[in-house]
Amino acid sequence: MLNVIKYKIYELFHMVSFYVIMLVMTVWVLLTSVDYVDEDGVENLFNYAKCFVLDSGFLSMFFVIFLAIYFTAEYKNGFIKSIATNCSKLQLIVGNFIATAIVFVVYTVYMLSISVIVGCFVVSDRYFGSVTGLLTSVGLASVVYLALAAIILAVSMLARGTAWPIIIGLMICTQFTYIIAMAVKTLFDLDISKYQISYYLANLTDDTTATIVAGSIYFVIFGILSLFIVKKKDV
């Protein structure tokens, strides 16, 4: 298991796309930061960074794109086939989620840092604000993002390409799946919006318990599905 984790970390930080996404993040922050100046509720640097990075959905979109590239790349380069005889399928799945956690931490810290720096120039009240509130949002986001990663991993294993994972991931991140919820409510008078992971991406701190429970359920379900797929398919 330790060898798998070491390889995952090595592979992660030697992928060109990992750094390309970070470069695009930087450009995105610089070009779009003006849209978040003096918005309602943006009264300090930490809140500005939280609104810009987590509440806006920017981070989740970059997160999804990189994971789709990362998960499909390892199957294309034959990594899993080369080590399948040396470790269990469960260890492979766990290794993927450890890599996902590292991506989340690096991307979140990086984008929050860039946003705070930019905020020093565009936010009128230049004080940091509540660290506790920011850490709470990041903690809740980690649960939801791991659930999102489990979905992307399962789709990547089924599709074996980047297109479908990116499409489905971006549909979730941009709240496009609400169309499904609206259709169900219209046809069957049943509100399923709060059962969708996209709802919790957009409303991290509205109900912390519900966010943790929903994220955990999605993570377990799609994690088990990924394990089932990797056992059944020659990946």
N, C-alpha and C positions, 0 to 999 in steps of 0.2 A: 504493500500500500504506500509506503514511504517513497519508493521509487516512482510510482505513478504520480504522486503529488509533486515530487521534484521535477519530473518531466513536464508536468502541466505548467508549473511555474516558469520553467526554462522556455517552453514553447510559447507561453503567453507573452513574455517580455522580449521575445525575438520575432514577433509577428509585426510586419510593417504596418498592417491595418490598425494595430493597437495604438500606434503613435499618430497615424493619419487621422483617426477619429478624434484624438486629443487636439490635434491642430485645427480640425474643423470646429470642434467645440470652442476653441479660443476665438476663432474668426466669428462664429455665430454670436458669442457673448458680446464682442466688440460692436457688431453690426446691429444687434437688436436690443441692446441694453437701454437705449433711449426710450423705448416703448414702455418701460417699467418705472420710469421716473415719476415720483409723486403719485403713484397709483394709490387707491384706497387701501389702507392697512400697511403700506410700505413706509414705516416711520423710522427704521433704523437699518443698519447694514446687514445684520443677520437675517432680519425679516425680509429685506430686499433679496438677499441671496436665496433664501428658502422659496420665496415666491417665484423668482426667476428660474431656479434650477429644478425644484421638486414640484411645485404647484402647477407650473406652466406645461410640464410634460416634456420639456426639451431633453432632460437627462434620459428619460425612459426611451425616447426615440433613438438616441445614439447608442444606448445600452442594447437595445434590440438588434440594431444593425450589426454591431460588432459580434454579439453572441451568435447570430445567424451565420456570419462568416467563420467564426471560430469553431462552432460545433460541426459544420459541414466540412471544413478544411481537414480536420483530423481523420475523417472517414475517407476523404479523397486521397490523402497522402499515405494511407495504409497503416496509420499508427495503431489503431485498435486491433487489426488483424495480426500485427507483429508482436503484440504483448498479450493477446487474449489467452494464450496458453500459460502465461506466467502470473496472472491475477484473475480474480473473479469478476463477473459482470457487474456485481454490486460495487466493487472497488472502482471500476471504470466510471460508473454513474456518480459515486461520491467524489471522485477526482474532478469530474466536470463541474459539480456544484461548488467545490472548493475554489476552482478557477473562477467561477462566476462570482463568488463572494469577494475574491481579490479584485476583479474587474469593477465591481460595485464600489468597493472602498476607494480604489485609486481614482476612478472617474468622479465619484461624488466629492471627495476631498479636493481634487483638482478643480472641478467646475465651481464649487462653493468658494474656493480661494480666489479664483479669477473674478468671480462675481463680486466678492467683498472688495477686492482691489478696484474694480471698475466702479463699484458703488461709492467709493471715497470721492469720486469725481462727479457723480450724477445725483446722489441722494443729498437732500438739503440738510438733514439732521445726521451728522457724521459721528454717531456713537454706535457701539456694537450691538447692544440689546441683550436679550436673554440667551445665554448659552444653553440653559436647560430646554427651552422651547425648541431651539435648533436641533439639539441632540435627540429630543423626543421625535421630531419629524424624521430625522435620519434613521432612527431605530425602527420606526413604523415602515418607512420606505424600504428598509432592508428586507422585511418580511414579504412585502408585496412584490418587490423586485425579484426575490428568489422564486416566488410563485410564478412570476412572469417568465423567468429563466427556465423553469420546469416545463412550461408550455412550449417555449421555443425549442428546447431540447427534444421533446417528444415529436414535434412537427418536423424538426430537422432530420430525425432518424427515419421518419416515414417518407419524407420527400427526397432526402439525400441531395438537396440543392438549397441555394440561398434564397431563391425567389419566394417560395411559399412561407418560410419562417419570417421573412421580412414583411411580407404583405399582411400576414395575420398579426404579427407583432405591432405593426404600425396602426392597424385597424383598432387594436386594443388601446394603444397609447393615445390615439387621436379621438377616442370616444365614439368611433364609427359603429361599434357594436351596439350602441344605444338604439340604432335603427331596428335591430333585432328585438330589443326590449319593447320598443314602441309598437312594433308589429304584433308581438304576442299580447300586449295589453289591449290593442285594438280588436284583435280577433277573439281573444279568450278572456278579456277583462282580468288579466293576471299581471301583476307588476313583478318582473324578475330583474329589474335594474340593479337592486342591491345584492344580487347573487352573482354579478359579473365582476371580474377582477378590475375591469376598467373603471368601475365606480370608485373603488378604493384607491386607485392611482390618482384620481382627481379629488378625493376627499379623505386624505390621510388621517387627519386629526379630528374629524367630525365625531367619530365613535372609535376610540382606540381599541376597545375589546373586540368589536366587530371586525376591525381591520386585521387584528392579529389572528382571530379565528378564521376568517375568510382566507387570508393569505396562507395560513398553515394547511387548511383543507385543500386548497388548490395545489400547494407544494407537494403534499403527500400523494394526492390522486395522480398528478402528472409525473411525479417521481416514480411511482409504482408502474405507471404506464410505460415510462421510458425503460425501466428495468425489464418489463415484459417484452417490449419491442426488441431490445438488444439481445435478449435470450432467444427470441424466435427468428430474428433475421441475421443474416451473415454480414455483420458490420464490424 
